[in-house]
Amino acid sequence: GIMTAAQLGPLLLFSVVGGMLADSFDRKKVLLTLSVQQAVFSVLLAAVALPADPNRTLMVLVVLCIGIGNALYAPVFSAVVPVLVPREDLSGAISLNSVQMNASRIVGPAIGSLIYARFGPSWVFLLNAVSFAAIIVTLTRVTLPAAPATGGQGLHRLLEGVHVARADRVVGQCLITIFTFSFLSLPFITQMPKIASTHLDIAPKSGAYGFLYACFGLGAVIGALSIGTVFAGASMPRVTRRGLVGFAVMLVIFGSLRSAPAAYVTVLLLGCVYFAVITSLSTVLQAGPDDAVQRLLDSDPDPDAHTRRLAVLAARPDLESKQEVWDAFFVDYSIPASRETLVLGATFWRPGQSELLAPFAMRYLEELRSLKGGLLN
């Protein structure tokens, strides 16, 4: 219980801080730093676990540090996804993100159980540390878009998020559902070894248990993929509601089983509905704040609020968003000359969007001949 709290507890406390980091600092540098931090502490965990009777207090502290790193890393990584893909591909991108996370639930137990049985736990932790090398190398080779500048910093950005969550019913309900679902439902994963040994006569340190957990991971992959494929055109709120009901039913069945063969099938379906819910909720949450932003804009007395909203919109890698910002400049002439205008220009011309921006570059040169207001007014 204490080890689980050290591993997952930071998600409740530090995820908000991770979101602030994503909005305030270079995301690539933050992701690299946190990846290195988790790799270093994974090596340290391998060293702590090496003795036959390891220091449990030190082990909990090291796991806590890894948990904090993961809690800070996850929001930053999630914040990158919506600005890398067009809005219409968002559900597919979120699905793939969930797939790559849950694929480790399939491969991990199979590899980990073999290494654990032959060499002990220390080598499992060491292999986990080595796996971060792939993440670090990948991050060094990609260009990530900077956080859209909205004028707010630090605590102000956090309060902006709270304001949106309070003002928008959909966003608020999504956050409450994710928090409640994770807080009350996530513990069943940590209880699976006990359920397997008590109800299914499966030893937690056996290959049979590794296969059981791999079935859960496979179901999670299928559930995550279904949101971006089978249910891509469906109503995500409806998918979420039905998924919650399905999860409750499958969890009751899994907890009642006393047969190992039936448990393998049931836990696969349980993983499927579990991550279908998580992925659909994430899709609704990341795709749905636009109406909330508009309502806040209408009620915000700050004269620069409209420009800040366009600055966020300008960073999106889709033609519709770019066109709306362009029209505000060169058609409606609704952008006053101010410091925020310079921020807006910087977010429009984004690195890594050259193909999308090429037509706008030519149009800009044409507009210079007859420009009567807006940015150069």
C-alpha positions as CSV (number, residue, x, y, z in Angstrom):
1,G,0.0,0.0,0.0
2,I,2.8,2.4,0.9
3,M,4.7,1.6,-2.2
4,T,1.6,2.1,-4.4
5,A,1.0,5.4,-2.7
6,A,4.6,6.5,-3.4
7,Q,4.2,5.5,-7.1
8,L,0.7,6.9,-7.9
9,G,0.1,9.5,-5.1
10,P,2.2,12.2,-6.9
11,L,-0.2,12.0,-9.8
12,L,-2.8,13.7,-7.5
13,L,-0.5,16.3,-6.2
14,F,2.0,17.2,-9.0
15,S,0.0,16.8,-12.2
16,V,-1.1,20.5,-11.9
17,V,2.5,21.5,-11.5
18,G,3.3,19.6,-14.6
19,G,0.7,21.5,-16.5
20,M,2.2,24.8,-15.4
21,L,5.6,23.6,-16.5
22,A,4.1,22.7,-19.9
23,D,2.8,26.2,-20.3
24,S,5.8,28.1,-18.9
25,F,9.0,26.4,-20.2
26,D,10.4,24.8,-23.3
27,R,8.5,21.5,-23.4
28,K,11.3,19.6,-25.1
29,K,13.8,20.6,-22.4
30,V,11.3,19.7,-19.6
31,L,10.6,16.3,-21.1
32,L,14.3,15.6,-21.5
33,T,15.1,16.6,-18.0
34,L,12.3,14.5,-16.5
35,S,13.2,11.5,-18.6
36,V,16.8,11.7,-17.4
37,Q,15.5,12.2,-13.8
38,Q,13.4,9.0,-14.0
39,A,16.2,7.0,-15.6
40,V,18.7,8.1,-12.9
41,F,16.3,7.2,-10.1
42,S,15.5,3.9,-11.8
43,V,19.2,3.0,-11.7
44,L,19.2,4.0,-8.0
45,L,16.2,1.8,-7.4
46,A,18.0,-1.1,-9.0
47,A,20.9,-0.5,-6.6
48,V,18.7,-0.3,-3.6
49,A,16.9,-3.5,-4.6
50,L,20.2,-5.4,-5.0
51,P,20.6,-6.7,-1.4
52,A,18.5,-9.7,-0.3
53,D,17.0,-7.5,2.4
54,P,16.8,-4.0,0.9
55,N,16.2,-0.8,2.9
56,R,12.4,-0.4,2.5
57,T,12.4,3.2,3.6
58,L,15.0,4.2,1.0
59,M,13.1,2.1,-1.6
60,V,9.9,4.0,-0.9
61,L,11.7,7.4,-1.2
62,V,13.3,6.4,-4.5
63,V,9.9,5.2,-5.9
64,L,8.4,8.5,-4.7
65,C,11.0,10.4,-6.7
66,I,10.2,8.4,-9.8
67,G,6.5,8.9,-9.2
68,I,7.0,12.7,-9.0
69,G,8.9,12.7,-12.2
70,N,6.2,10.7,-13.9
71,A,3.5,13.0,-12.5
72,L,5.3,16.0,-13.9
73,Y,6.1,14.3,-17.3
74,A,2.7,13.1,-18.2
75,P,0.9,16.5,-18.4
76,V,3.8,18.0,-20.4
77,F,3.7,15.1,-22.9
78,S,-0.1,15.3,-23.1
79,A,0.0,19.0,-23.8
80,V,2.2,18.4,-26.9
81,V,-0.4,16.1,-28.7
82,P,-3.2,18.7,-29.4
83,V,-0.7,21.1,-31.1
84,L,1.0,18.4,-33.2
85,V,-2.1,17.2,-35.1
86,P,-5.1,18.8,-36.7
87,R,-8.3,18.9,-34.7
88,E,-10.0,16.3,-36.8
89,D,-7.2,13.8,-36.0
90,L,-7.1,14.5,-32.3
91,S,-9.1,11.4,-31.2
92,G,-6.7,9.2,-33.3
93,A,-3.6,10.9,-31.8
94,I,-4.9,10.4,-28.3
95,S,-5.7,6.8,-29.0
96,L,-2.2,6.2,-30.3
97,N,-0.8,7.9,-27.2
98,S,-2.8,5.5,-25.0
99,V,-1.8,2.5,-27.1
100,Q,2.0,3.2,-26.7
101,M,1.5,3.6,-23.0
102,N,-0.5,0.4,-22.6
103,A,1.6,-1.7,-25.0
104,S,4.1,-1.8,-22.2
105,R,1.5,-3.6,-20.1
106,I,1.7,-6.5,-22.7
107,V,5.5,-6.6,-23.3
108,G,6.5,-5.5,-19.8
109,P,5.1,-8.4,-17.8
110,A,6.4,-11.0,-20.3
111,I,9.9,-9.6,-20.2
112,G,9.9,-8.6,-16.6
113,S,8.7,-12.0,-15.3
114,L,11.4,-13.8,-17.1
115,I,14.2,-11.5,-15.9
116,Y,12.8,-11.5,-12.4
117,A,12.7,-15.3,-12.2
118,R,16.2,-15.6,-13.5
119,F,18.1,-12.6,-12.2
120,G,16.0,-10.9,-9.5
121,P,14.2,-7.6,-9.3
122,S,17.2,-5.4,-9.5
123,W,17.8,-6.3,-13.1
124,V,14.2,-5.5,-14.0
125,F,14.6,-1.9,-12.6
126,L,17.9,-1.6,-14.5
127,L,16.2,-2.6,-17.7
128,N,13.5,0.0,-17.1
129,A,16.2,2.6,-16.7
130,V,17.8,1.6,-20.0
131,S,14.4,1.9,-21.7
132,F,14.5,5.7,-21.1
133,A,17.4,5.9,-23.5
134,A,14.9,5.4,-26.4
135,I,12.8,8.3,-25.2
136,I,15.8,10.6,-24.7
137,V,17.2,9.9,-28.1
138,T,13.8,10.4,-29.8
139,L,13.3,13.8,-28.0
140,T,16.7,15.0,-29.1
141,R,15.8,14.4,-32.7
142,V,12.4,16.0,-32.9
143,T,11.2,19.6,-32.9
144,L,8.4,20.3,-30.5
145,P,6.2,23.5,-30.7
146,A,6.6,26.0,-28.0
147,A,3.8,26.6,-25.6
148,P,1.3,29.2,-27.0
149,A,1.9,32.5,-25.2
150,T,-1.3,33.8,-23.7
151,G,0.1,36.5,-21.5
152,G,-0.3,34.6,-18.3
153,Q,2.5,33.1,-16.2
154,G,2.9,30.7,-13.3
155,L,0.0,30.9,-10.9
156,H,-2.0,33.1,-13.2
157,R,-2.1,30.3,-15.8
158,L,-3.2,27.8,-13.1
159,L,-6.0,30.1,-12.1
160,E,-7.0,30.5,-15.8
161,G,-7.4,26.7,-16.0
162,V,-9.5,26.6,-12.8
163,H,-11.7,29.4,-14.2
164,V,-12.3,27.4,-17.4
165,A,-13.1,24.3,-15.4
166,R,-15.6,26.2,-13.3
167,A,-17.2,28.1,-16.2
168,D,-17.6,25.2,-18.6
169,R,-19.8,22.3,-17.6
170,V,-18.3,19.8,-20.0
171,V,-14.7,20.5,-18.9
172,G,-15.6,20.5,-15.2
173,Q,-17.5,17.2,-15.5
174,C,-14.7,15.6,-17.4
175,L,-12.2,16.6,-14.8
176,I,-14.4,15.4,-11.9
177,T,-15.1,12.1,-13.7
178,I,-11.4,11.4,-14.5
179,F,-10.4,12.2,-10.9
180,T,-13.2,10.1,-9.4
181,F,-12.8,7.2,-11.8
182,S,-9.0,7.1,-11.3
183,F,-9.1,7.6,-7.6
184,L,-11.7,4.9,-6.9
185,S,-11.0,2.5,-9.8
186,L,-7.3,2.5,-10.3
187,P,-6.6,0.6,-7.0
188,F,-8.0,-2.6,-8.6
189,I,-4.9,-2.8,-10.7
190,T,-2.6,-2.9,-7.6
191,Q,-5.0,-5.4,-6.0
192,M,-4.7,-7.8,-9.0
193,P,-1.9,-9.9,-7.4
194,K,-4.0,-10.5,-4.3
195,I,-7.1,-11.3,-6.4
196,A,-5.1,-13.7,-8.6
197,S,-3.7,-15.6,-5.6
198,T,-6.8,-15.7,-3.5
199,H,-9.6,-16.2,-6.1
200,L,-7.8,-17.7,-9.1
201,D,-5.0,-19.7,-7.5
202,I,-2.4,-17.8,-9.6
203,A,0.9,-17.0,-7.9
204,P,1.8,-13.3,-8.3
205,K,5.4,-14.2,-9.2
206,S,4.5,-16.7,-11.9
207,G,4.3,-16.6,-15.7
208,A,0.5,-17.2,-15.4
209,Y,0.2,-13.9,-13.6
210,G,2.3,-12.2,-16.2
211,F,0.0,-13.5,-18.8
212,L,-3.1,-12.3,-16.8
213,Y,-1.6,-8.8,-16.6
214,A,-0.7,-8.9,-20.3
215,C,-4.3,-9.8,-21.1
216,F,-5.3,-6.6,-19.3
217,G,-2.8,-4.6,-21.2
218,L,-4.0,-6.1,-24.5
219,G,-7.5,-5.1,-23.7
220,A,-6.4,-1.6,-22.8
221,V,-4.7,-1.3,-26.2
222,I,-7.8,-2.5,-28.0
223,G,-10.0,-0.1,-26.0
224,A,-7.7,2.9,-26.7
225,L,-7.5,2.0,-30.4
226,S,-11.3,1.7,-30.7
227,I,-11.7,5.4,-29.8
228,G,-9.7,6.6,-32.8
229,T,-11.1,3.9,-35.2
230,V,-14.4,2.2,-34.5
231,F,-15.8,5.0,-32.5
232,A,-14.0,7.9,-34.2
233,G,-17.3,9.4,-35.5
234,A,-19.4,8.5,-32.4
235,S,-20.4,10.8,-29.6
236,M,-17.6,10.7,-27.1
237,P,-19.9,11.6,-24.1
238,R,-22.1,8.7,-25.0
239,V,-19.2,6.3,-25.5
240,T,-17.9,7.4,-22.0
241,R,-21.2,6.8,-20.3
242,R,-21.6,3.4,-21.8
243,G,-18.0,2.6,-21.1
244,L,-18.5,3.5,-17.4
245,V,-21.4,1.1,-17.2
246,G,-19.5,-1.6,-19.0
247,F,-16.5,-1.1,-16.7
248,A,-18.6,-1.5,-13.6
249,V,-20.2,-4.7,-14.9
250,M,-16.8,-6.3,-15.9
251,L,-15.2,-5.3,-12.6
252,V,-18.0,-7.1,-10.7
253,I,-17.6,-10.2,-12.8
254,F,-13.8,-10.2,-12.5
255,G,-14.0,-9.9,-8.7
256,S,-16.5,-12.8,-8.6
257,L,-14.7,-15.3,-10.7
258,R,-13.0,-18.3,-9.3
259,S,-11.8,-19.8,-12.6
260,A,-8.5,-18.7,-14.2
261,P,-9.4,-19.4,-17.8
262,A,-12.5,-17.2,-17.5
263,A,-10.5,-14.6,-15.8
264,Y,-8.1,-14.1,-18.7
265,V,-11.0,-13.3,-21.0
266,T,-12.8,-11.1,-18.5
267,V,-9.7,-9.1,-17.6
268,L,-9.1,-8.5,-21.3
269,L,-12.6,-7.0,-21.6
270,L,-12.1,-5.1,-18.4
271,G,-8.9,-3.5,-19.8
272,C,-10.8,-2.7,-23.0
273,V,-13.6,-0.7,-21.3
274,Y,-11.3,0.8,-18.8
275,F,-9.1,2.5,-21.3
276,A,-11.9,3.2,-23.7
277,V,-13.3,5.4,-20.9
278,I,-10.0,7.1,-20.2
279,T,-9.3,7.8,-23.9
280,S,-12.8,9.1,-24.7
281,L,-12.7,11.3,-21.7
282,S,-9.3,12.7,-22.7
283,T,-10.6,13.3,-26.2
284,V,-13.7,15.3,-24.9
285,L,-11.5,17.2,-22.5
286,Q,-8.8,18.2,-25.1
287,A,-11.3,18.9,-27.9
288,G,-14.0,20.7,-25.9
289,P,-12.6,23.9,-24.3
290,D,-13.3,26.1,-27.3
291,D,-16.8,27.1,-26.1
292,A,-15.6,27.7,-22.6
293,V,-12.8,30.0,-24.0
294,Q,-15.4,31.9,-26.0
295,R,-17.7,32.4,-22.9
296,L,-14.7,33.6,-20.8
297,L,-13.7,35.9,-23.6
298,D,-17.2,37.5,-23.7
299,S,-17.1,38.1,-19.9
300,D,-13.4,39.2,-19.7
301,P,-13.0,43.0,-19.4
302,D,-9.3,42.8,-20.4
303,P,-9.0,44.5,-23.9
304,D,-6.2,42.0,-24.8
305,A,-8.3,38.9,-24.0
306,H,-9.4,38.6,-27.6
307,T,-5.9,38.7,-28.9
308,R,-4.7,36.2,-26.3
309,R,-7.4,33.8,-27.5
310,L,-6.3,34.2,-31.1
311,A,-2.7,33.6,-30.0
312,V,-3.6,30.2,-28.7
313,L,-5.7,29.5,-31.9
314,A,-2.8,30.6,-34.1
315,A,-0.5,27.9,-32.8
316,R,-2.8,25.1,-33.9
317,P,-1.6,23.1,-36.9
318,D,-4.8,23.2,-38.9
319,L,-6.0,25.4,-41.8
320,E,-9.3,26.5,-40.1
321,S,-7.6,28.0,-37.1
322,K,-4.9,29.7,-39.2
323,Q,-7.6,31.2,-41.5
324,E,-9.6,32.6,-38.5
325,V,-6.5,34.4,-37.2
326,W,-5.7,35.6,-40.7
327,D,-9.2,37.0,-41.2
328,A,-8.9,38.9,-37.9
329,F,-5.7,40.6,-39.2
330,F,-6.4,41.2,-42.8
331,V,-10.2,41.0,-43.3
332,D,-11.8,42.3,-40.1
333,Y,-8.9,44.5,-39.0
334,S,-9.9,43.6,-35.4
335,I,-6.4,43.3,-34.0
336,P,-5.2,46.6,-32.3
337,A,-1.5,47.5,-32.1
338,S,-0.2,46.3,-28.7
339,R,2.4,44.1,-27.0
340,E,0.0,41.2,-27.4
341,T,0.0,41.6,-31.1
342,L,3.6,40.7,-31.3
343,V,2.9,37.6,-29.3
344,L,0.2,36.7,-31.7
345,G,2.5,37.0,-34.7
346,A,5.1,34.8,-33.1
347,T,2.5,32.0,-32.4
348,F,1.2,32.1,-36.0
349,W,4.5,31.5,-37.8
350,R,5.4,28.2,-36.0
351,P,8.4,26.0,-36.7
352,G,7.5,22.6,-38.2
353,Q,4.4,24.0,-40.0
354,S,6.1,25.2,-43.2
355,E,3.8,23.3,-45.5
356,L,0.7,24.7,-43.8
357,L,2.1,28.2,-43.7
358,A,3.4,28.4,-47.2
359,P,0.2,29.8,-48.8
360,F,-0.1,32.4,-46.0
361,A,3.4,33.6,-46.7
362,M,2.5,34.4,-50.3
363,R,-0.7,36.0,-49.3
364,Y,1.1,38.2,-46.8
365,L,3.3,39.6,-49.5
366,E,0.3,40.4,-51.5
367,E,-1.5,42.0,-48.6
368,L,1.4,44.3,-48.0
369,R,0.5,46.3,-51.1
370,S,-3.0,47.2,-49.8
371,L,-2.7,46.9,-46.0
372,K,-4.9,49.5,-44.4
373,G,-5.0,48.5,-40.7
374,G,-4.6,45.6,-38.3
375,L,-1.0,44.7,-37.5
376,L,0.6,47.7,-39.3
377,N,-2.1,50.2,-38.4
